[in-house]
């Protein structure tokens, strides 16, 4: 497991959830469990600390965004996010286009 994957995590800072490490398949279950209790009232996802995003990571972010009521601002552009957002036809807030 790459070091970036081992350091994956999520914290709350004001109205933002801050993600770090790889938002990847192997980390998604733990990130999901950590993010859910932090989600209420969040209006931003800061992914600038993420080392990469795969399709499972995009699914995690999209579902968290939907559960937060949509219209979530995304800060940061880790490798994989823009390409996957385009491939899945997701808007900037990760809702379906």
PEUR-V451450 format. One record per backbone hydrogen bond with DSSP energy under -0.5 kcal/mol. NH is the residue of the N-H (numbers start at 1). CO is the residue of the C=O. If there is no record, write none. Layout:
NH/CO
NH/CO
This chain:
5/2
6/2
7/3
8/5
9/20
11/18
13/16
16/13
17/44
18/11
18/16
19/17
19/46
20/9
21/49
22/4
23/52
24/22
27/24
28/24
29/25
31/27
32/28
33/29
34/30
35/31
36/32
37/33
38/35
39/35
39/36
42/39
43/15
44/15
45/73
46/17
46/44
47/45
47/75
48/75
49/19
50/47
51/21
52/21
53/79
54/23
57/23
58/54
59/55
60/56
61/57
62/58
63/59
64/60
65/61
66/62
67/63
68/64
69/66
70/65
73/43
75/45
75/73
81/78
82/78
84/80
85/81
86/82
87/83
88/84
89/86
90/85
91/95
94/91
97/89
